[in-house]
Amino acid sequence: MLKLNDVHTYYGNIHALKGISIEVTEGEVISLIGANGAGKSTTLMTTSGVVPAKRGTVEFNGEDITHKAPDDIVKMGICQVPEGRRIFPYLTVAENLDMGAFLRDDKEGIKQDLDYVYGLFPILANRRNQTGGTLSGGEQQMLAISRALMSRPKVLLLDEPSLGLAPIIIRQIFDIIRKINEEHKTTIFIVEQNANLALKAAHRGYVMENGAITMTDTGENLLANEDVKKAYLGM
């Protein structure tokens, strides 16, 4: 469904992604783990067209999207929840969700998806008239995920969904991620420093070091891998 083929991405003279290749199959949850600064977020931004690859290709359902504009990539069905959430703080919860559906014109479908995200996160339904900036960090993350779901993505890109959240909220967020994958059949690509939770949620995982993929396997096998345990699980 989604393929990165020998992708090289640069920030000026900084070689951020060094020939990475990743495949995401329809219906999967894929996790990309690695240390801070390894290139994980750049991988998602390259996929969504925010930081285009200099060499290599990004393909979606067999079509080369390497140099497509980010809004065109969203229209095709790839939507990213950025690190730090980046909701619209002065808009209400309901208005933020409306922005997620900005590129759609199917009113009945939008209403169904709004009901769906309010069902996933009832606290958002209770706060629908509250401005986004007054929500807690966990509630803002719920809103950011819900806003992305309102675009009805085929592939949902999640950048550090656990960042800055309390452990109980992190577990809730990951439970919802699994639910979205299982119930909505949405393919999910997660970038995450919390390797334990990310790999437990994933069908398959990739390990990234210094802009290169160093390992790939099932989430279960990576959790059991001694090198992964030592480097990323504190074991």
N, C-alpha and C positions, 0 to 999 in steps of 0.2 A: 504493500500500500504506500509506504513512505520509504525512500532509500536515499541515503547520503553516500555518494561514491567518490572516494579519494578527495575529500573536501579540504581545501586550504583556505583559511580566512586570516586576514591581517587587520591590525589597527595601526595604520601608518607603517612603520618598519617592524612592528612586533608581530611575529608569526604565532597567532593564537591557536589555530587549528592546523595540525600538521598531517594532512592526508587521512582524515578519519573516514571510515565506512561503517554505516549503521543501517540495519533493516528493521522496519516495524511492520508487522503483519496485522491485517484487519482484525479487530477484536481483542488485541493484546494490550496488556499493561507492560510497558518497557521502562526500566529505571536506568538512569545514568548517574553513577556515583563517582566521587573523587574529591580531593582536597580543594579548599578554597583557592581560586585562581587557576584551576586545572584546565578550564575552557568549557565547562559544562553550560553555563548561561550563553556563551557565544554559540554553542551548538544549536540551542533553541532559536536564538536570534538570527542565525544563518538560515535555519529551516523556515522561519516566518518572513524572511526577506528584509529584516531590519538592518542586518550587517551582511551584505551579499558575499558569497564565496568568490575568491579571486581565481581559484582553480578547482576543478572537479564539478560535480553536478548534484543537485537535489531534485529528486523525482517524486511525483505524487500521482499514484494510479497510472504510472507509465509515462506521464507528461513531465517534461523538463520545466521546473519552476525556478531555476537558479536565479534568474534575473527579473523575475516578476515583482511588481510592486506589492508591498505588504497588504494593502487593501484588496488587491486581486487574489492574493493567497487566502485571505479570510473568506472571500466570496466562494473560493473553491472548496472550503471546508476545513481549513486549518486555523485554529485560534489559540493564542497564547495568553496564559495568565502570568504576567511578569513578576519578577522578584520584587518584593516590597509592595505588592498588591496594586498600587497606583489607581485606586478608584477616584471618582470625581468627588472631592470632599464637600463641595458646596451644593451638590445636587442631592436630592433625596434618594433613598434606596430604590424607590419605584422608578425614578428618572435614570438612575444608573443602569437599571435593568432594561429600560427602554433604549438606552444607548447601545446595549449589547445586541439588540435586534434592529439596529439602524439600517442595515443593508437588506432587510427582509420586508416583504409587503403582504405576506399571508397572515391576515389578522387572526383567523381562527387558530392557526398553528402557533402564533405568538402567544395567544391567550392560554393554550394548552401548556406551552413550555413555561409560562409564568406560574401557572398552577403547580407545575412539576417542581420548579426550584423552590417555591414557597413550601411545598411538601417536604423537600429535602432539608430545608433550613427554616423551620417555623418561626424562629426568632426574627428573620427578615420580614416575614409577613406582619409580625407584630410591630415592626419598626419601619414599615414601608414609607411613612411620611416624615421620617427622621433623616437629617442630612448625613451623608456618608462619613464625614469627618468627625462626627460625634460618636461613632460606633467604636467598640473595643477592637483590638488587633485581630482577635479571632473572628469577630463579626465582619470585619472588613475583608478578611480572607474568604469567608463564606460568600460575601457579596461579589468579590472578584471572580470566584469560580462560577457563581450564578450568572454574572454578566457575560462571561465567556459562553456558558451553556445556552444563553439566549440567542446566540448566532447559529445554534444547532450544528455544532462542529462534527465533522467526521473524525478528526484527530484533535485531541485536546492536549496542548503543551503546558505543563505546570512547572514553573521555575521556583524552587525552594518553597513549597507550600507550608512547611513547618517553621519557617524563619520567624523568630521572635515570639513564638506562641508558647503558652503553658502546656505541659505534657498532656493534660486531660483534653485540651482543645485539639492538640496534634492528633491524638488517637481518634477523636471524632471526625476530623478532616479526612484522615486516611480511611476510616470506615465508609465515609461518603464517596471517596474516590473509587473504592471497590464497588459500591452500589451503583454508581454512574456507569461503570464498565459492565457490570452484570445485567442491570435492568435496561439501560439505555443503549447498550451495545456500542458505546463510544470507545474508540481506540485512544489510549492515553500514554503519553511520553512524559515521564517525570524526571526532572533534574533535582537532586536532593543530597544534602550533606548528611542527613540522618540515614545512614546506610542500612541500619537494621530495619526500620520501618519501610523504607523504599523497596528493599529486596523482598521483604515479606509480602508486599502488595503486588510484586511484579511476577509476570510469567517468565520473563527473561531480563537479564541485566547486562550492562556494560560498565567497565571500570576505565576511567580516564586519568592519565597522569601527564602533566606538561603538554597538553594539547594533542595527545595521542591515545588511541584506544589500546589498552594493554591486556585486556581480558574480557571474555564474554562467555556466558553460560546461563543456565536457568537461575532464577532468583534463589531457589532452594540450594542449588549446588554452590553458588557464590557465598551464601550464608555459611556453608560448611567448609569453605576453602580457608586453609590456615593463613595464607598471605592476606586475604581479605579481613579475616578476624583480627590479625595483628595491626593492620594499617588503618582499618576503618570501623571496627567494632569494639576496640579497646579490650580485646581478649588475648 
